[in-house]
Amino acid sequence: MSERLQIIAMHGWCGDQHSWDPWLNSWDTKGWRWRRGERGYGQAQPDLPQWDSAGGCRLVIAHSLGPHLLEPAVLAAADAVVLLTSFGRFVPAGRSGRSTQMALDGMARELAGADPTPMLRSFLARVAAPEPATMLQRTPVDAGLGPAGLQRLRDDLSLIAGSSDLLAAFPLQAKVLLVQAGADQIVAPEARQDLATRLPQADVVTLARAGHALIGTPTVGLVNAWIESLLPA
């Protein structure tokens, strides 16, 4: 395996490590070392990876809530960070954030109810849109949700609602790539702009017709090319 690079990949809310399945063949082909984080919403046990001691460029790639789920020390030690449809503050400040907060409050009530599955499937449909939800990788809802996983979903929904910034743990010296989706039904345009403003050193790519999950886009190739540009020949 390459000593030039190690990757820690972290999924977002109501996702799991299978979110990275479309990436793994290309990473293996390039000889890149990787580990996938797992929050444990479904049947898998939680696993938050650490950097190994083998050296090389340390790269975090995270989707949506993903960077907020990593241990702060892991994020702080990264040399490069790729954020896919992510955010610093999820609820926009001021009046524009009221509808977002109301939606989160409604999701929290459903999660506390007898059967949150319909709400979660509706959420995943918006994650996939404008593509059908059947295009998503296998999700924790498909695997089945137990009491511990449901509690983690509740805890992390509160984390989303309370998110204000990434900069406390963010490695400001790191190279950064933001991949944003113009048709994102999850992260508000104000939240996307706020993240780009707070990370002025970042390269920003906006895929105008893409949804939150970036299905059907050239994201894998685009990100891999950006990563390769960072590595020594």
N, C-alpha and C positions, 0 to 999 in steps of 0.2 A: 504494500500500500504506500501511497505517496506520503513523504514526510513534509511536503510543502503545505498541506492544508488539513485541518480538521473542522468538521461541521457539527453544530448542534442545531437541530430543527425542532421547532415547537408549534404545535397546532393551536387552534383557537377554541372558543366556547362551543360546546356540543360537538367537538371534533375529537379525533384520536390520531394515533400514530399512522394509521392507514392513509391519512391525508397526503402523506409524502410518497406513497407507492409510485406515482407517475415519475418521480424524480430519481428513484434509487438506481435504476439501470444505468442512467447516464453518469451518476456519481461513481458507481462501481466501475464502469468502463474507463473513467478517467483516473481511477485509482485513489479517489478521495476518501478519507476516513470520515465516517459520519455516525452520529447517534441521534435517535429520535426521542423526544420527550413524550411522556404519556401522563395525562392528568388523572385518568381513571374514572371517567364518567360512565363507562360501560362495564364490560366484564374484565378488562385488563387491569392489572394493579398499577398504581401510580409509580412513575419512574421519572425523576427529574435529573437529567445527566449532568456530569461535571466534565471539565476539560481533562484530557489525559496529559501525561508528562512527556509525550514524544516530541513536542514542539511543532513548529509550523504555524502558518497563519490561522488564527482562531476566528471562525466565522459563525455568527448566529444568523439563521434564517427563520423567520417567525411569521405566522399568519394571524391577522386580526388581534385578538387578545393575547396571542402567544408571548410577546415580549414581557407582558405583565405577569405571566405565569412562571417564568424562569426565576431562579434564585438571583437576587441582585448582584451577587459576586460573579456569577457566570456572565451576565450581561456586561458588567463593568470591565471584565477582562478580555472582551472581544476586540479583535483588530479590525473587523469589518462586520457590518450588520445589514441584512436585507429584510425589509419590512414589507410584507404583502398585504395590501388593503388594511393596514393597521391604523392605530390612533394613539395619541397621547391622552387627550381628554375626550371621552366618548360623548358626553352630553354637552353640546355647545353652550357657551355662556349666554346669559340674557334670555330674552323672549324666544329666540329661535330654538332654545333647548327644551321648551316646555313639552312639545309633542313627543320628543325623544324620551323624556323622563316619564311621561304618561304611559308610553309603550312599555318601558322597563317595569313600571309598577304593575301593569296588567300581566306581564310575563311572570313576575314574582308571585302574583296571586294564583296563577294557573299552576306554577310549580308547587305551591303549597296545597293544591287540591288533590282530589282522589286520583285523577288520571291526567297528567300533564302531557301525555304523548301527542294528542292532536296539536297542541300549541307548539311543541318541539318540531313536529313535522311541518307545520306552517312556517316556522322560523327557517328550517332547512330549505324549504322551497324558495324563500326570499334570498337565502345564501346562494343558491344555484342560479336564480333568475339572472338573465333572461333565458337560460337553458333550463330544461326540465330537471327536477330533483333526482331523477333516475340516473343522471350523469355524475352525481357525486360519488366519491369513494364510499365504501362501507362506513357507516356511522355508528356511534354508541347506541342510538335509538334502534338500529337494526339488530344490534347484538343483545339488546335487553338491558334495562336500567334497574339496578338494585338500590336499596336504601342509601348506601354509602355514595354511590354515584350521583343520585338525586341531591344529596346534601352538598356535594361538591358543585353541582350545577347552581344550586341556590347561593352558595358562598361566592362563587365566581360571578354570578349575575350582580351581586352587591359590589364586587370588585369593579365590574364594568361601570356601574352607576357612579361609583366614587372615584373613578380614574380621573386624574387631573393632569398628569405629566409623566414622561419617562425620564426626564433629565436628571433626577436625583441619582439614578443608577446608570445612566447612559454614558458610554465611553465617548466623550466629545472629541477625542483624537481619532476615532475610528472612521474608516471609509464607510459611507452609507448609501444604500440604494433604496428608494421608495418606489414601489409599484402600486399605483392607484387605479381604481376602476371607475370610469365615468358613469356607468349604470349601476353603481353600488346601491343596493336597497337596505344595507345595514349601517354603514358608516356615513354620516351626513357630510355633505360637501364642506360645511364649516369646520368639521373635525378633521377632514383631510387637509384642508388649507392650513389649519392651526398646526398640524404636525410638520408640514413642510416649512412653515415659518419658524418653528422652534428648532429645526435642524437645517439651517441655511447651507451647511456644507454638503448636503445630500444631493446625489443625482436623482432626479424625479422623472419617472416614466408614467404617463397616464394613458391607459388603454380605453379609448372613448366608449366603446360598445360593450365592455366587459362588465360582468357582475362581480359580487363579492368573492366568489370562489374562483374567479379567473378561468372558468371552464372554457375550453375551445380557443384559448389564446396562445401565443408563442412564448408564454412566460418562462417555461423551463429553459428553452434555448437562450432567451434574452438574459436571464439571470446567470446561467452558466457562463456565457460570454463575458459578462461583467466581472464575475469571479476570476476567470482566467486572466483578465487584464490586470488583476492585482498581483498575480503570482510571478515570481522570478522565472525567467526562461530556463 
